[in-house]
């Protein structure tokens, strides 16, 4: 039997054999606080203040309840204000020993996030607080696991089958996995926010890979800068794998620019084109801010559509057609007519309005993907792939830097796909098996689609407000959350936020979030890369993580085969093929 005559020595020996993240140690005790403002904790004498950081997890036990919280602020304090004005001589070791931890001490602010019952260990909302002098300790890996769940597929806290995806590790707790409930992640619209250069695309690809691997939903990704499909760029290496390289049998690449996609080696499955006759004023109205369209010009488009039917845009931009139909000589004046003036008179519109609109819409003639030819229905092709549970990445090629092209195509396709989803969902009413596959639509530069002035009228604002009524949700990737309509932001279920500089953007991220003031301090101190604050529908409580790396190890964990293993599999397939061929010939 072990000698436990010295309990302290025995405990130290026992702890030495355990990983650091499995050992809890006392930080201090609760001395003040409230449910609305959080708890003030006085640190123990031997607790070094500089070893703590905002975002760290704490545990407070009070009776049978375990309060799980987060450090949101760190401060210096003293028993007597005079110490601030006349500090003692800390060069004397005796004086230092007397004062530190007694007259002067550290304190932390802890925000309780949820409560665990010691018997059931099911996370519950915080509706009370622990009493005075309750002991505050660091959270162990086991306790973090109780809160966030293990990676893989298993029932969630409500007993529903769920897929939990490893998104990163807590600060200062290596090898402890923080998981995100993917089923809840796609259940409502979600977002990744962060200033330029923080790694939004990497984190978005990582999350989308989790959705693909676990078959939680089907994705339609509007890939503005050609980073999601075949290959992407990175600072630490020349290239990183896109989603099709990791999941070759599940991801398909569509493109607006076939030449660009093939030069980059993505070998697209389909080239998307849009006939002039399919474009409606609602598709162009979305570009009002980008193209500087006025209200009279937007109204003129609707008038032309009513008078000229489906061919309104093609005919309006065709100078030869305008000349043939509205030019020539006026028999009354025997003078050559101005086609634009004649069209304006027929439509009851000012000539200046039509002339300005014509100049702005001429930009469409430079888009090779808009065509006069009868082409295969791109919307139907995308729907066919989605319904066969294949994920679609739409590359924009050379049009990626053209915001107008991005807005036009994303709006055009989304409006029609959403219409079909509404029809299919209503037709399947009462029969869950007939409902269309859950669809997540990824959009970048989302604030241009969801600006407060237009969000209430756009299809993207409609999808966000519908939650998952018709099995369609948004995945928003943006660096300016303050530019998104507040009503839409309130419907974003899960927010994954990297570093932000603007106060307006930080304020927008926490709109409608309980305890926002404390969490703002945490967000403001994130590293510029690979750290994120996650809050909302897919996690039981706000969490700061060191994000998982998007690298060769991640590819392998997602099931991608490469290197020697790929060569061996290729050789095995060739051998099996030749064997079948020999048997067939004999």
matplotlib code that plots the C-alpha trace (Angstrom):
import matplotlib.pyplot as plt

x = [0.0, 1.2, 2.5, 0.0, 1.3, 2.1, -1.0, 0.5, 3.5, 1.2, -1.0, 2.0, 3.3, -0.2, -0.5, 3.0, 1.8, -1.2, -1.2, -1.4, -4.8, -6.3, -5.3, -7.3, -5.7, -7.3, -7.2, -9.0, -12.4, -15.6, -15.8, -18.5, -20.6, -24.1, -25.9, -26.0, -22.4, -20.5, -18.3, -15.2, -12.6, -9.7, -6.7, -4.8, -1.5, 0.5, -1.3, 0.8, -1.3, 0.8, 0.0, -3.7, -5.3, -8.8, -10.6, -9.4, -12.1, -12.9, -15.0, -16.8, -18.4, -21.4, -23.2, -24.2, -23.8, -20.8, -20.6, -18.6, -17.2, -14.7, -12.1, -13.1, -10.9, -7.7, -6.9, -4.6, -6.1, -5.1, -6.6, -5.7, -5.8, -2.7, -0.6, -1.3, 0.0, 2.9, 4.0, 6.2, 9.8, 9.5, 13.3, 13.2, 12.3, 10.5, 8.4, 7.5, 6.5, 4.3, 2.5, 2.0, -1.2, -2.4, -2.4, -1.9, -3.4, -4.7, -8.3, -10.1, -13.6, -15.4, -18.5, -20.5, -21.7, -23.6, -24.3, -23.6, -25.4, -22.9, -25.3, -26.5, -23.7, -26.1, -25.3, -28.1, -28.4, -27.1, -30.0, -28.2, -24.7, -22.5, -22.2, -19.4, -16.0, -16.9, -13.6, -12.6, -10.4, -9.2, -11.2, -9.8, -9.9, -12.6, -14.8, -14.4, -15.3, -18.5, -19.5, -18.6, -18.9, -16.5, -15.7, -17.8, -21.5, -23.4, -26.5, -26.4, -27.6, -31.2, -30.8, -30.8, -28.3, -25.7, -22.3, -19.6, -16.7, -13.3, -12.8, -9.8, -8.3, -9.0, -6.3, -3.5, -5.0, -3.2, -4.7, -8.1, -10.6, -13.4, -16.2, -19.0, -22.4, -22.6, -26.3, -27.1, -24.5, -26.5, -29.9, -29.7, -27.7, -24.1, -21.1, -17.3, -16.2, -12.7, -10.6, -8.6, -5.7, -6.9, -7.7, -11.4, -11.2, -9.1, -11.5, -14.5, -13.0, -12.3, -16.0, -17.3, -15.0, -16.7, -20.1, -19.1, -17.4, -20.3, -23.0, -24.9, -26.0, -25.2, -23.2, -23.4, -20.4, -20.0, -16.2, -15.4, -11.6, -11.3, -10.1, -12.5, -12.7, -9.5, -6.6, -5.9, -3.0, -1.4, 1.4, 3.1, 3.1, 2.6, -0.6, -3.3, -5.9, -9.3, -12.5, -12.5, -9.0, -10.0, -13.4, -13.0, -16.2, -18.4, -17.5, -18.0, -16.6, -18.8, -17.2, -18.1, -14.7, -13.7, -10.3, -9.2, -10.4, -8.5, -5.3, -5.5, -6.0, -9.5, -11.1, -14.6, -17.6, -19.8, -19.6, -22.4, -24.0, -26.9, -29.1, -30.1, -33.7, -33.5, -32.4, -35.1, -35.1, -35.0, -31.6, -30.2, -31.8, -29.4, -26.5, -28.0, -25.2, -22.4, -23.6, -25.0, -28.5, -31.1, -34.7, -36.0, -33.6, -34.7, -38.3, -37.5, -36.2, -39.5, -41.4, -39.3, -39.8, -43.6, -43.6, -40.8, -41.3, -38.3, -36.1, -36.1, -32.4, -31.0, -33.0, -32.3, -28.5, -28.7, -28.1, -29.0, -32.4, -33.1, -32.2, -34.4, -37.4, -37.1, -34.8, -35.3, -37.0, -40.0, -42.5, -44.0, -40.8, -38.7, -35.9, -33.9, -35.4, -33.4, -34.0, -33.5, -35.9, -38.5, -38.3, -38.5, -41.7, -43.2, -42.4, -43.3, -39.8, -37.4, -34.8, -32.0, -33.0, -32.9, -29.7, -27.9, -29.3, -28.1, -24.6, -24.5, -26.0, -23.5, -21.1, -23.1, -21.9, -18.4, -19.5, -18.9, -21.1, -24.1, -25.1, -27.7, -27.4, -29.8, -27.9, -28.4, -30.2, -27.5, -30.0, -31.4, -27.9, -26.9, -30.2, -29.5, -26.1, -27.4, -30.2, -27.8, -25.9, -22.9, -21.5, -21.1, -18.3, -18.9, -15.6, -15.7, -12.3, -11.3, -14.7, -13.8, -12.6, -15.7, -18.2, -21.0, -20.5, -20.4, -23.6, -25.4, -24.6, -25.1, -28.4, -29.6, -28.9, -30.0, -33.4, -34.2, -32.8, -34.7, -37.9, -37.4, -36.7, -39.9, -41.9, -40.2, -40.6, -44.3, -44.9, -43.3, -45.4, -46.2, -43.5, -40.1, -38.5, -39.5, -38.0, -35.0, -31.6, -30.7, -28.8, -26.1, -25.3, -21.9, -21.5, -18.5, -18.7, -22.0, -22.6, -23.1, -26.1, -27.4, -27.0, -29.7, -31.1, -31.8, -31.7, -35.4, -36.0, -33.2, -33.4, -30.5, -32.3, -35.4, -33.4, -31.8, -35.2, -36.8, -34.3, -34.6, -38.2, -37.5, -34.3, -32.0, -29.6, -26.7, -23.0, -21.8, -18.1, -17.4, -14.9, -17.6, -20.3, -21.4, -22.5, -25.1, -28.7, -29.3, -32.4, -30.4, -27.6, -30.2, -31.0, -27.4, -27.4, -23.6, -20.9, -17.3, -15.3, -11.6, -9.7, -11.6, -10.3, -13.4, -15.6, -18.6, -17.8, -17.2, -20.5, -22.3, -21.0, -22.4, -25.8, -28.4, -25.8, -26.0, -22.9, -21.6, -19.6, -17.4, -17.0, -15.9, -12.8, -12.0, -12.5, -10.4, -7.4, -7.4, -4.2, -4.3, -4.4, -5.6, -7.7, -11.4, -14.4, -17.3, -20.7, -24.3, -26.5, -23.8, -21.9, -23.3, -21.4, -19.0, -15.6, -12.2, -10.1, -6.8, -8.2, -7.4, -4.7, -5.8, -2.8, -1.8, -2.8, -6.3, -6.6, -5.8, -8.3, -10.9, -10.2, -7.9, -5.3, -1.9, 1.8, 2.9, -0.6, -2.0, 0.7, 0.0, -3.7, -3.2, -0.9, -3.4, -6.2, -4.1, -3.2, -6.8, -7.9, -5.2, -6.3, -9.9, -8.8, -6.8, -9.7, -12.0, -9.6, -9.2]
y = [0.0, 3.5, 5.6, 8.5, 9.7, 12.9, 13.8, 16.8, 14.9, 12.0, 14.4, 16.0, 12.6, 11.6, 14.8, 14.4, 11.3, 13.1, 15.3, 19.0, 19.5, 16.8, 18.5, 21.3, 23.8, 26.5, 30.1, 31.9, 32.5, 34.5, 37.8, 39.7, 39.7, 39.4, 37.3, 40.2, 41.4, 38.2, 37.3, 39.0, 36.5, 37.3, 35.2, 33.1, 34.3, 31.8, 32.3, 34.2, 36.8, 36.6, 32.9, 33.7, 34.9, 36.0, 33.2, 30.5, 28.3, 28.1, 25.8, 26.9, 24.2, 25.2, 22.4, 19.9, 22.4, 23.1, 26.6, 26.6, 30.0, 32.0, 34.6, 37.8, 40.3, 40.4, 43.2, 44.4, 45.3, 46.3, 46.4, 50.0, 52.7, 54.3, 51.5, 52.9, 56.4, 55.2, 51.7, 49.8, 48.9, 45.6, 45.2, 43.9, 40.2, 40.3, 43.3, 41.7, 38.4, 40.3, 42.5, 40.2, 38.3, 40.1, 43.8, 43.6, 40.9, 40.0, 39.5, 38.2, 38.7, 35.4, 35.2, 32.1, 30.5, 27.4, 25.1, 21.3, 19.1, 16.7, 13.8, 14.3, 16.5, 18.1, 21.7, 24.1, 27.9, 30.0, 31.3, 31.9, 32.4, 30.7, 32.2, 34.2, 32.5, 29.7, 28.1, 28.8, 26.3, 25.9, 23.6, 20.1, 18.4, 16.1, 18.9, 20.6, 17.4, 17.2, 20.6, 20.4, 16.7, 14.3, 14.3, 12.0, 11.0, 10.6, 12.0, 15.7, 17.1, 16.8, 13.2, 13.9, 12.2, 14.8, 15.1, 16.8, 18.3, 19.2, 22.9, 23.7, 23.6, 25.9, 28.5, 27.0, 23.5, 21.5, 18.2, 19.1, 19.1, 21.7, 20.4, 22.1, 20.5, 20.4, 19.6, 22.7, 24.6, 24.1, 24.3, 28.0, 30.5, 30.8, 33.1, 33.5, 37.0, 38.5, 41.3, 40.7, 38.3, 36.5, 33.3, 33.4, 31.3, 28.6, 28.4, 28.4, 25.6, 23.6, 24.0, 23.1, 20.0, 18.9, 19.3, 17.3, 14.5, 13.9, 14.3, 16.9, 19.0, 19.7, 22.9, 25.4, 27.6, 30.9, 30.8, 34.5, 34.1, 30.4, 29.3, 26.5, 24.2, 22.7, 24.6, 27.6, 29.7, 30.2, 32.1, 29.1, 27.0, 27.6, 25.7, 24.0, 21.5, 22.6, 20.6, 18.6, 17.3, 16.2, 14.8, 14.0, 11.8, 14.2, 17.7, 19.1, 22.3, 24.5, 27.6, 30.9, 31.0, 27.6, 28.8, 30.1, 27.0, 24.6, 26.7, 26.2, 22.5, 22.3, 20.6, 21.8, 19.5, 22.2, 25.7, 28.0, 30.4, 32.8, 33.6, 37.3, 36.2, 34.7, 37.9, 39.8, 43.3, 41.6, 40.1, 43.5, 45.5, 43.7, 45.6, 49.1, 50.0, 48.6, 50.0, 53.3, 52.6, 55.3, 54.6, 55.9, 53.7, 50.6, 51.6, 51.8, 48.2, 47.0, 49.0, 47.5, 44.0, 44.5, 46.0, 44.0, 40.7, 38.3, 39.9, 43.3, 43.3, 41.8, 44.1, 47.2, 46.6, 45.8, 49.1, 47.5, 46.3, 49.8, 51.3, 48.9, 49.3, 52.9, 54.6, 55.7, 58.9, 60.4, 61.0, 64.0, 65.9, 64.1, 63.9, 61.0, 59.8, 59.2, 55.5, 56.1, 59.1, 57.1, 54.2, 56.6, 58.2, 54.7, 53.6, 57.0, 57.3, 60.3, 59.9, 60.8, 58.0, 55.4, 56.7, 56.5, 53.0, 51.9, 53.1, 51.2, 48.0, 47.8, 46.3, 43.0, 42.7, 42.2, 39.1, 36.1, 34.0, 36.0, 34.7, 35.0, 31.3, 28.7, 26.9, 24.1, 25.2, 25.9, 26.2, 22.7, 21.3, 22.6, 21.3, 17.9, 17.7, 19.0, 16.5, 13.7, 14.9, 16.3, 19.6, 22.3, 24.9, 27.7, 29.3, 32.8, 32.8, 36.2, 37.6, 37.1, 40.7, 42.0, 42.5, 43.2, 39.8, 38.1, 39.7, 39.2, 35.4, 34.6, 36.4, 35.0, 31.4, 31.6, 33.2, 30.3, 27.5, 28.8, 29.0, 25.3, 24.4, 26.1, 24.1, 20.8, 21.3, 22.2, 19.2, 16.9, 18.3, 15.4, 13.1, 13.8, 11.3, 13.4, 16.7, 18.0, 17.6, 20.4, 23.1, 25.5, 28.4, 30.0, 33.7, 36.0, 39.8, 39.1, 42.7, 43.6, 41.2, 42.0, 45.8, 47.3, 49.2, 46.1, 43.1, 43.0, 42.7, 40.3, 36.5, 36.3, 38.3, 36.1, 32.9, 34.2, 35.1, 31.8, 29.9, 26.4, 26.5, 25.4, 23.4, 26.3, 28.3, 30.7, 30.4, 34.0, 34.9, 38.5, 41.1, 43.8, 42.4, 46.0, 46.3, 43.5, 44.3, 44.0, 41.9, 39.4, 39.4, 38.5, 35.4, 34.2, 31.2, 30.5, 33.2, 32.3, 35.4, 35.9, 39.2, 42.4, 46.0, 48.2, 48.9, 48.9, 45.4, 44.1, 45.6, 44.0, 40.5, 40.7, 42.1, 40.3, 38.2, 37.9, 39.1, 40.9, 43.5, 40.8, 38.9, 42.0, 42.1, 38.5, 39.2, 42.4, 40.3, 37.5, 36.9, 38.1, 34.5, 31.1, 32.2, 32.5, 33.2, 30.9, 31.6, 30.7, 27.8, 25.2, 25.4, 25.2, 28.3, 30.9, 29.5, 30.8, 28.3, 28.0, 26.8, 23.5, 23.6, 23.1, 21.0, 17.5, 16.0, 17.5, 16.1, 12.6, 12.9, 13.9, 10.7, 12.1, 9.8, 11.1, 10.3, 6.6, 5.5, 7.0, 5.4, 2.0, 2.3, 3.3, 0.3, -2.0, -0.7, -1.2, -4.7, -5.6, -4.1, -6.2, -9.3, -8.8, -8.2, -11.4, -13.4, -11.9, -12.7, -16.3]
z = [0.0, -0.8, 2.2, 2.6, 6.0, 4.1, 2.1, 0.4, -0.9, -1.9, -3.9, -5.6, -6.6, -7.9, -10.0, -11.4, -13.3, -14.9, -18.0, -17.0, -18.6, -16.4, -13.2, -11.7, -9.4, -7.2, -8.5, -5.7, -4.2, -5.1, -3.2, -5.1, -8.3, -9.7, -12.3, -14.8, -14.3, -13.5, -10.5, -8.9, -7.8, -5.4, -6.5, -4.0, -2.7, -4.7, -8.0, -10.5, -12.3, -15.5, -15.9, -16.5, -19.7, -20.8, -22.4, -19.9, -18.4, -14.7, -12.5, -9.3, -7.2, -5.0, -3.4, -6.0, -8.8, -11.0, -12.5, -15.7, -16.6, -18.5, -17.4, -19.1, -17.3, -15.1, -12.6, -9.8, -6.5, -2.9, 0.5, 1.0, -1.7, -0.2, -1.7, -5.1, -4.1, -1.8, -2.8, -0.3, -0.9, -2.7, -2.9, 0.7, 0.5, 3.9, 3.0, -0.3, 1.4, 3.8, 1.3, -1.7, -1.5, 1.6, 1.2, -2.6, -4.7, -8.1, -9.1, -12.1, -13.5, -14.3, -16.4, -15.6, -18.9, -17.8, -14.9, -14.6, -12.1, -10.5, -11.0, -14.6, -16.0, -18.5, -19.3, -18.2, -18.5, -15.7, -13.5, -10.2, -8.9, -6.3, -2.8, -1.1, -0.9, -3.2, -4.5, -8.1, -9.9, -13.5, -15.7, -16.5, -19.9, -18.5, -17.5, -20.8, -22.5, -20.4, -21.7, -25.4, -26.1, -27.8, -31.5, -33.6, -33.9, -30.6, -28.9, -27.8, -24.5, -25.7, -26.7, -30.4, -32.8, -33.6, -35.4, -33.3, -35.2, -33.7, -34.4, -32.2, -28.7, -25.7, -24.9, -22.8, -23.0, -25.7, -26.9, -25.5, -28.3, -28.6, -30.7, -32.6, -33.2, -37.0, -37.0, -35.1, -37.1, -40.4, -38.7, -38.8, -40.9, -39.5, -40.1, -40.0, -39.3, -39.2, -40.6, -43.8, -43.3, -40.2, -42.0, -42.7, -45.8, -44.0, -41.2, -43.5, -45.6, -42.4, -41.3, -44.7, -44.8, -41.5, -43.0, -46.1, -44.2, -41.9, -44.6, -42.5, -45.5, -49.1, -49.9, -52.7, -52.5, -54.4, -54.6, -55.3, -55.3, -56.4, -53.0, -52.0, -55.0, -56.2, -54.7, -52.4, -51.4, -48.0, -46.3, -44.8, -48.0, -51.7, -52.1, -49.9, -51.0, -51.9, -51.0, -54.3, -53.7, -50.2, -51.2, -55.0, -55.1, -53.3, -54.5, -58.0, -59.5, -61.7, -63.3, -65.0, -66.6, -68.1, -69.4, -65.9, -64.1, -66.5, -66.3, -62.5, -63.0, -61.4, -64.5, -63.9, -64.3, -65.8, -67.2, -66.0, -68.5, -68.1, -71.0, -71.4, -71.6, -68.1, -66.4, -64.6, -63.1, -59.6, -60.5, -61.6, -58.7, -56.3, -58.0, -57.4, -54.9, -57.0, -60.4, -58.8, -60.2, -59.2, -58.2, -61.6, -63.4, -61.4, -62.2, -65.9, -65.9, -64.5, -67.1, -69.9, -68.6, -68.7, -72.2, -73.9, -72.1, -71.6, -74.2, -72.5, -71.5, -74.7, -76.9, -74.8, -75.1, -78.8, -80.7, -84.0, -82.6, -81.2, -84.6, -86.5, -84.2, -83.0, -85.5, -89.1, -90.3, -88.8, -91.7, -90.0, -89.5, -92.2, -89.7, -88.4, -85.1, -81.9, -81.0, -77.2, -77.3, -79.2, -76.7, -73.8, -75.2, -75.7, -72.2, -70.6, -69.2, -69.3, -72.1, -69.7, -67.4, -70.2, -71.6, -68.2, -67.6, -71.0, -70.2, -66.9, -68.2, -71.1, -68.6, -69.0, -72.6, -71.3, -69.3, -71.5, -69.2, -70.3, -73.7, -76.4, -77.3, -76.2, -73.4, -71.0, -67.8, -65.3, -62.4, -63.1, -63.4, -60.0, -58.5, -60.0, -58.4, -55.1, -55.0, -55.7, -52.6, -54.5, -53.1, -55.7, -55.7, -58.3, -59.3, -60.7, -62.5, -63.8, -62.7, -59.0, -58.6, -60.2, -57.4, -59.9, -61.6, -58.2, -56.9, -60.2, -60.5, -56.8, -56.7, -60.0, -59.0, -55.4, -56.2, -58.5, -56.4, -53.4, -55.4, -56.4, -52.7, -51.6, -54.2, -53.3, -49.6, -49.9, -52.2, -49.7, -46.8, -44.4, -45.8, -44.4, -46.9, -49.9, -48.6, -50.5, -49.0, -46.5, -48.4, -47.1, -49.4, -48.8, -49.8, -49.4, -49.1, -47.5, -46.4, -50.0, -50.2, -46.7, -46.4, -44.2, -47.1, -49.2, -47.0, -46.4, -50.1, -51.2, -51.3, -48.9, -46.3, -46.8, -46.3, -43.1, -41.7, -42.7, -40.5, -42.0, -43.0, -46.6, -45.8, -47.0, -44.8, -45.3, -44.4, -44.3, -44.7, -44.2, -42.8, -42.1, -39.9, -39.1, -42.8, -42.3, -41.5, -37.7, -38.3, -40.4, -37.8, -35.1, -37.1, -37.5, -35.2, -34.9, -35.1, -35.5, -35.1, -35.7, -34.8, -35.6, -35.3, -35.8, -32.8, -35.0, -36.3, -32.8, -31.6, -34.5, -33.7, -30.2, -31.1, -29.1, -27.1, -23.4, -21.5, -24.6, -22.7, -21.1, -24.3, -26.1, -23.9, -25.0, -28.7, -28.5, -27.3, -29.8, -31.8, -35.4, -36.7, -35.7, -32.7, -32.8, -30.5, -31.2, -29.8, -30.5, -31.6, -32.3, -29.0, -25.4, -24.3, -25.9, -26.4, -27.5, -29.5, -31.1, -34.4, -35.9, -38.6, -42.2, -43.3, -44.4, -41.1, -41.5, -45.0, -43.8, -40.9, -43.5, -45.4, -48.1, -49.5, -50.7, -50.9, -50.6, -49.6, -52.8, -54.9, -53.3, -53.8, -57.5, -58.0, -56.3, -58.5, -61.7, -60.6, -59.9, -63.3, -65.2, -63.3, -64.4, -67.9, -68.1, -66.7, -69.3, -72.2, -71.0]

ax = plt.figure().add_subplot(projection="3d")
ax.plot(x, y, z, "-o")
ax.set_aspect("equal")
plt.show()
